[in-house]
Amino acid sequence: MALFPAAAFDWMPAVATLAVIGIVYGALVSMVQRDIKKLVAYSSVSHLGFVMLGLFAFNIQGIEGGSSR
């Protein structure tokens, strides 16, 4: 995003759609897991969808919430 801000802004709808799909997919798959390691892995995939959705919202709250600082 810092290297190509115009391209990141152009791809915002596609990345946001993929983030929402990742959130829903990770949540649905983690609900049926019996192994705790797989449950944590799929819930982490779902969490990363929230991070990407926040970063590609292009506002201060989303970038601060999604960054590691």
C-alpha positions in Angstrom: 0.0 0.0 0.0 2.8 2.4 0.7 4.7 1.5 -2.5 1.7 1.7 -4.9 -1.1 3.7 -3.2 -3.0 4.4 -6.5 -3.0 0.7 -7.4 -4.1 -0.3 -3.8 -7.0 2.2 -4.1 -8.0 0.8 -7.5 -8.0 -2.8 -6.1 -9.9 -1.9 -2.9 -13.2 -3.4 -3.9 -11.7 -6.7 -4.9 -9.5 -7.0 -1.8 -12.5 -6.0 0.4 -14.6 -8.7 -1.2 -11.9 -11.3 -0.7 -11.5 -10.2 2.9 -15.2 -10.7 3.6 -15.1 -14.1 1.9 -12.1 -15.1 4.0 -13.9 -13.9 7.2 -17.0 -16.0 6.4 -15.1 -19.0 5.2 -12.7 -19.1 8.2 -15.7 -18.8 10.6 -17.7 -21.5 9.0 -14.8 -24.0 8.7 -13.6 -23.3 12.2 -17.1 -24.1 13.6 -16.9 -27.7 12.5 -13.4 -28.4 13.6 -12.8 -31.0 16.3 -9.0 -30.5 16.4 -8.0 -27.4 18.4 -5.0 -26.7 16.2 -7.2 -26.6 13.1 -9.7 -24.5 14.9 -7.1 -21.9 15.8 -5.7 -22.0 12.3 -9.0 -21.3 10.6 -10.0 -18.6 13.2 -6.7 -16.9 12.4 -7.6 -16.9 8.7 -10.8 -15.2 9.7 -9.0 -12.7 11.8 -6.7 -11.8 9.0 -9.7 -11.0 6.9 -10.7 -8.4 9.5 -7.2 -6.9 9.3 -7.2 -6.7 5.5 -10.7 -5.1 5.6 -9.5 -2.5 8.1 -6.4 -1.7 6.1 -8.2 -1.3 2.8 -10.9 0.9 4.4 -8.3 3.7 3.9 -9.1 5.6 7.0 -7.0 6.3 10.2 -9.0 3.9 12.4 -8.6 1.0 10.0 -5.0 1.5 9.3 -4.1 1.9 13.0 -6.2 -1.1 13.9 -4.7 -3.3 11.2 -1.1 -2.3 11.6 1.3 -3.9 14.0 2.4 -0.7 15.7 
